[in-house]
Amino acid sequence: MVKNYLSELENIAKAHPRKKVKLIVKTSISADEASQYLVADKGVKIAHKYSIVNALALETSAKKALEISKKEWVVFVEEDKEIRALRRN
Amino acid sequence: MIHITPDLEKELQEKGPEEQVHVIVRAVRVERPFVLKALEKPTHTIRQHVRLINAFSMALPAQEIEKLAEEPWVEWIEPDKEVKATLDTSVPLMVVPEVWKLGFTGKRVNVAIIDTGVDKNHPDLTGRIIATKDFTLEGFFDLNGHGTMVAGVIAGNGSASEEKYRGIAPRASLMVAKALKLDGTGRMSDVMAAIDWAVNIGAHVINLSLGSSGSSDGKDALSETCDAAVNQGVVVCVAAGNDGPERRTIGSPAAARNVITIGASTDNDLVAEFSSCGPTVDNRPKPDVVVPGVEIVSALAKGAQIGEIVNEHYAVCQGTSLAAPHISGLCALFLEAKPEASPALIKEALIHTAKDLGFDHSSQGAGKAVALDALNYVLTHENPPEISEVEYPPPGCLGILFEAEQRLIKKFLKKPKT
């Protein structure tokens, strides 16, 4: 199952609120629209805005990420996980 | 009666008593559970059951082979030899040259490769890379070599090998997004951005020879991005992963619903031991098909250290990473033949015409993809109304007959004497 990053984010924010996190935020509105709400937020870097799915990739502090994840237009937050080339060594 | 083949006997002479030996054990007509129970020992590792010939591939210490051969149900034991499927053998194995003979080589089809970049100057690829983008901030080059090998399988024209190592769609155009860094890793968010880019600049096929560890239900953001690309009419081909033979090892984005998920086979039609197996976490069947992915010779990027070097232009590598681009190339051939073919039709064609290799569907999917048969299916069928999960065809007829026969024998043996 896809793990909702929220509970992990809560723990990180509690222990290390300034720690930088990378996350993917699925939204109920378009990425362009969602990014408008984040323009004024200092310390939030929008790494990617997607057009074929309603989602944004963000880099910010754990505390800020937690705040964003509770916005009404956020459907789901997910850790921006590592992906590997599937060559067999 | 001697149940050990001469080549295995020879191999055993060179092995220490406790050294593990990979063998294929062919059983006489007894039931599979009986054989599995007989083979089940802490020192034995059973890898595959080839249903069609009732054989088991396994590893066990050399000193135990003779004893096993004396079992009354053992017909013979032979070495499970290492096999190679280089591009010059994997392409004919998939019946691709017959499709070339019909004039289809991938012309006017754009295949996007999302990987470690590509060596734009490789002689097999020059002049056909029509778009590039770097999402890693490293610069567009491929010192890892993975992306160039993938590109060679899809669209290498074999000009540096007198066409010996020709890819599947040698006249396809390539759009290359670098989303994996020099060390072969990247972030989901960059791969998603690369898919978004490829869809928006007109890719017809996207190849993803990459994935995350762990099993997936296909509901993560990357899998959903792949499904969204398919819903926009792009065929997305994804490597199943290299975490087999354990079941439920299909990760993301291989678990995405609408993509074609590709496992690896060998050139003697076995499923590669490393090829990830289904079902997905939510019990959907995956992979969809298998194609050669063991010891593939393909294009080598200048300056890259990858696999076993053949010469300055080619190297040998393996993994489902090398299997997936075989299908991406095939899709380019199909789309040249029928540009209006939908991703759903292409996926359905590959599944419905696959050759059953006799393995469990969780490892082989529908079986090995056969290019000419799948092309005929695409040309003679309409686009299905929507993308649905196509059910696998039933196991091979021989498998059914064999299982039915076993049930009858069991019933007969249990019949009380009157």
Interface residues (C-beta under 8 A of the other chain):
Chain A: M1 V2 K22 I24 K26 A47 H48 Y50 S51 I52 V53 A55 A57 E78 D80 K81 E82 I83 R84 A85 L86 R87 R88
Chain B: D115 T116 N144 H146 M149 A179 L180 G184 T185 G186 R187 M188 S189 D190 V191 M192 A193 I195 D196 V199 N200 S209 L210 G211 S212 S213 S216 D217 K219 D220 A221 L222 E224 T225 A228 A229 Q232 A239 G241 N242 S252 F274 V281 D282 I306 G307 C317 Q318 G319 T320 S321 L322 A324
